[in-house]
């Protein structure tokens, strides 16, 4: 949950998740739909799918215990080098050094290293320095201390150098420009997208489909939507999509308005189009979900925003 999400946002999700799934076995046996419901709002839903699948493999292949072997740990879905090292060092006290953004910042400032983690030379240099510092007797405590130092003291902006226990040997601090290290990664340009979303209602229910468009949010319920190069093009693409969902003509009412939503590098302008159908939804193409049930369903954050907009009308 902490991958790409702030601690403060994660805590209530983490507590609720462990309350429902207190063991790896209970998580493995749960339907994916339930896992996604509890994850709804955290974003990056691939993490939830991988976590669920990994729990199933831990139960099936490793007798319900996270493997102690690095390569076996890496075989689990969603477990990369960082996660494997973190779990093995913290849970099993095995001598694996952990490298994340916070750790890289601390080491880069200690040695005044230029570059960022997406540059292979910089990454190898930082890994070599951490390996030389790692405590073989307490690797878990060492890794957590270094991560915590980067998160709470050696901050990206306005680092708290007077409170840092490593300030005496920090070359970046002595230079007077600690924020210059490491070099920021160039940001990907924001991509403007237009999306048309259909609001189809019947007896207090709304028509929902799996996925958004362009392969996004595939396992989550969303309002039928389509991307386009412009507002008009998105509306035309939506009409084409709705023809595949229904057995009869679709009639649009005046738009409800627009909202904005960001997904990674995409800045999405969403136009909301109330629509009515005279026929039935094609079997398996969509489902009717009570509007009152949407807050607890496995819906995307964008669908949640649209549902709130509907209730305001």
Secondary structure, 3 states (H helix, E strand, C coil): CCCCCCHHHHHHHHHHHHHHCCCHHHHHHCCHHHHHHHHCCCCCCHHHHHHHHHHHHHHHHCCCCCCCCHHHHHCCCCCCHHHHHHHHHHHHCCCCCCCCHHHHHHHHHHHCCCCCCCCHHHHHHHHHHHHHHCCCCCHHHHHHHHHHHHHHCCCCCCCCHHHCCCHHHCHHHHHCCHHHCCCCCCCCCCEEEEEEEEEEEECCEEEEEECCCCCCCCCCEEECEEEECCHHHHHHHHHHHHHHHECCCEEECCCCEEEEEEECCEEEEEEEEEEEECCCECCCCCEEEEHHHHHHCCECHHHHHHHHHHHHC
